[in-house]
Amino acid sequence: MLQKILHIIWNERHNNTWLVLEIIAASIMLWLAIDPLITLKRLDNIDDGYDLTGTYVVNMEKYKPYHPKYEWGNNSDSVVAENFMNLYAIVRSLPEVESYCFTSRFSGSPGDNSAMMYGPVHKEIISNEELTHEKANDKGTYFSGYLSFNIDGSDIFKTFGIKDALTGKIFTPRKDDTDKNIYISESAAEKYFGSAQEAIGKHLYLSNSRMTISGVINNIQAVDYKEHGLHCILPQNTQISDIVNFRLHIRLKEGTDAHTFEKKFRQEIAPTLTSGNVHFESILSNKAIRDLQNEASGIFIKIRLYTAMALFSLFTVFLGTLSAFWIRTSARKGEIGIMRSIGASRLTIVKQFVIETSLIVNIGFGAAIIFVLHYLHINGFADPMKNNPLEGIKLMQFAVVTAISYAIVMTTAICSAAIPVWRITKILPADALRE
């Protein structure tokens, strides 16, 4: 049968050439439309490395000198710092609060996109001339980092659910940590030391400042739809007077209804949070902050745009392939009538047309993939969030996108050929020949 089918395809080479060209165009369009969707889906499935459920950020602010409630007699740094500590202590002591931590207003926290960059990072000290040159030319490796301030039991790991890469349990910070200690992500440990286990107790240099690695944490997806980067957490021993530059994060106890807590806080607790020139400013869930930042960054607009493009491409491919093969099959009604008149079964005829269609699709799709590979060599994969995906991810993504595109094109083509053939074979051979 295969030799007969190849002979038919060759005899119909003029018409089949147009079909192959249409398959090539449809396959390329579909592949390039699906690629960004797969990228976004893969990024969405990346583990955050932390848990924002039931976490809030609480901000206190100092009245400006022109504010009617400003007290000129309580404006010294020590008094203001004490006022900040008193108000934060009230929040920390609420019965619904399980844990808390202090982070910088400027260096961000897990779940937002304001992490500071620390580096360049090296395994050994380098000359000041090289360091200056590297910074000036934006070379070298940098860590996205979060500052965690060691004040009255502050625990960034428990508050954000950050786990130890070795045990998989919530990380317990060391009590003897200083400004010269650092916690690095698993990806950073693998980059510099080969594994998380090998990194413990070793040293890294951040801008030639020697840091001792206290632990290795799970990889962190700092921002939604971003690859895991190189992250670090820097414990900080600080003066209480610096608390004006901090913000308080709290985690609610398990089983606490977040909506009820937030309503109670705003109505009953917030109005009482004032001390001297310091007053309550805001409370916002970390999830809400992340959603607002995602909205502002345009991520959701990009997702909607790529989804619309993919659906349009899918519809175009489906309609074009369907009509081309349907018309081609219907035009061969006389040939089908002859096959029926000499005793060919309906299933045999359908099988012949399906194999014929499959061969044409394979030729067209194979040619399309050659073009796609050339396109990827020049332009790379779709990267809506500018992540520069890794080589291993690229290979897997190519296989997935190709498989999905092939399945859609092949299924559409086979259905477009098999359905009209099956309907035509129901007609009597004489009627098919007459038509």
Secondary structure, DSSP 8 states (H G I E B T S, - for coil): -HHHHHHHHHHTHHHHHHHHHHHHHHHHHHHHHHHHHHHHHHHHTS--SS--TTEEEEEEEE--TTSTT--GGG-SHHHHHHHHHHHHHHHHTSTTEEEEEEEETTT--TTSS--EEEEEEESS---HHHHHHHHHTT-SEEEEEEEEE-STT--HHHHHT-BBTTT-SB----TT--TTEEEEEHHHHHHHHSSHHHHTT-EEEETTEEEEEEEEE-----STT-----EEEEEE---GGGGGGEEEEEEE-TT--HHHHHHHIIIIIGGG-EETTEEEEEEEEHHHHHHHHHHHHTHHHHHHHHHHHHHHHHHHHHHHHHHHHHHHHHTTHHHHHHHHHTT--HHHHHHHHHHHHHHHHHHHHHHHHHHHHHHHHHH-S--TT-----HHHHHHHHHHHHHHHHHHHHHHHHHHHHHHHHHHTTS-HHHHHH-
